[in-house]
Amino acid sequence: MGSDLTGGSLAVCTVGALLLYAAARLWWALWGRPKSIERELRRQGIPNTIYGLFNTDLKDEAVGTACAWSSPSPTATAPPNGPTHLFNT
């Protein structure tokens, strides 16, 4: 009169539980959290656009991308890569 779970079925249950957990986390990251932030902003009276998974502000994205590509990157003022202060002796 022991447990009816064998090693294989226990592994299947564990993998199933992990997949369910991963699906819940993915749902929260892609849908739950943005919708809760949207509700909170609306409650505070802050205007915002309605969130949709594949619905973005394409016009704003296009304007921002065009603006970013129109000006060169300020590479001359960027700090050097790596810890060069360690080698200045």
Backbone torsions as a table, in degrees:
resi	resn	phi	psi	omega
1	MET	NA	62.0	177.9
2	GLY	-103.8	-164.1	178.8
3	SER	-74.2	142.9	179.1
4	ASP	-85.9	-3.4	-179.8
5	LEU	-82.1	123.5	174.4
6	THR	-91.9	176.3	-179.7
7	GLY	-61.0	-38.2	-179.2
8	GLY	-68.7	-43.3	-178.6
9	SER	-72.7	-29.9	175.1
10	LEU	-65.9	-39.8	177.6
11	ALA	-65.3	-39.4	178.6
12	VAL	-64.9	-41.6	177.7
13	CYS	-64.4	-40.1	179.2
14	THR	-65.1	-45.5	179.0
15	VAL	-64.3	-39.8	177.5
16	GLY	-62.3	-41.9	178.3
17	ALA	-65.2	-40.0	178.4
18	LEU	-66.3	-38.7	177.4
19	LEU	-66.7	-38.8	176.8
20	LEU	-64.2	-41.7	177.6
21	TYR	-63.1	-43.9	179.6
22	ALA	-64.5	-39.0	178.5
23	ALA	-65.8	-39.3	178.0
24	ALA	-65.8	-41.1	177.6
25	ARG	-64.6	-40.2	178.5
26	LEU	-65.1	-43.2	177.0
27	TRP	-59.9	-44.5	-178.9
28	TRP	-64.8	-40.3	-178.1
29	ALA	-69.4	-38.5	-174.5
30	LEU	-92.3	-23.3	-174.7
31	TRP	-131.1	-50.0	-172.9
32	GLY	-64.0	-50.3	-177.6
33	ARG	-67.0	-47.6	177.7
34	PRO	-60.4	-38.0	178.8
35	LYS	-68.8	-35.3	178.3
36	SER	-70.0	-36.2	175.6
37	ILE	-65.9	-40.9	177.4
38	GLU	-59.6	-45.2	178.5
39	ARG	-62.8	-40.8	-179.3
40	GLU	-66.5	-41.7	177.6
41	LEU	-64.0	-41.2	178.8
42	ARG	-65.0	-37.9	179.0
43	ARG	-64.0	-34.6	-179.8
44	GLN	-83.0	-5.6	178.8
45	GLY	86.4	13.7	179.9
46	ILE	-88.3	123.7	-178.7
47	PRO	-70.5	139.8	178.4
48	ASN	-152.7	165.9	177.5
49	THR	-87.2	157.8	179.9
50	ILE	-75.3	130.3	-178.3
51	TYR	-80.2	135.5	171.5
52	GLY	-139.0	149.6	-174.2
53	LEU	-59.6	-47.3	179.7
54	PHE	-111.0	18.2	-179.6
55	ASN	-107.5	107.3	179.6
56	THR	-120.9	170.5	175.6
57	ASP	-83.4	85.2	-173.1
58	LEU	-65.5	-35.2	178.9
59	LYS	-65.8	-44.4	178.5
60	ASP	-63.8	-39.5	177.9
61	GLU	-62.8	-42.6	-179.3
62	ALA	-65.6	-41.4	178.7
63	VAL	-65.2	-44.2	179.5
64	GLY	-63.9	-39.9	178.9
65	THR	-67.0	-43.7	179.0
66	ALA	-62.8	-39.0	178.7
67	CYS	-67.0	-40.2	-179.4
68	ALA	-68.0	-38.0	-178.5
69	TRP	-78.4	-17.9	-175.2
70	SER	-77.2	-25.5	-178.6
71	SER	-111.4	144.0	-179.8
72	PRO	-71.5	156.0	178.5
73	SER	-74.0	137.9	-179.5
74	PRO	-79.1	75.1	-176.9
75	THR	-76.0	-24.8	-178.0
76	ALA	-68.7	-28.4	-178.4
77	THR	-96.7	-0.1	-179.2
78	ALA	-73.9	142.5	178.4
79	PRO	-69.1	154.1	179.5
80	PRO	-68.3	155.8	178.9
81	ASN	-79.3	135.6	174.8
82	GLY	93.4	166.4	-178.4
83	PRO	-84.0	75.9	-177.6
84	THR	-69.2	-21.4	-179.4
85	HIS	-66.2	-19.5	179.2
86	LEU	-73.9	-23.6	-175.4
87	PHE	-100.1	-4.3	178.6
88	ASN	-87.0	93.1	-179.4
89	THR	-120.0	NA	NA
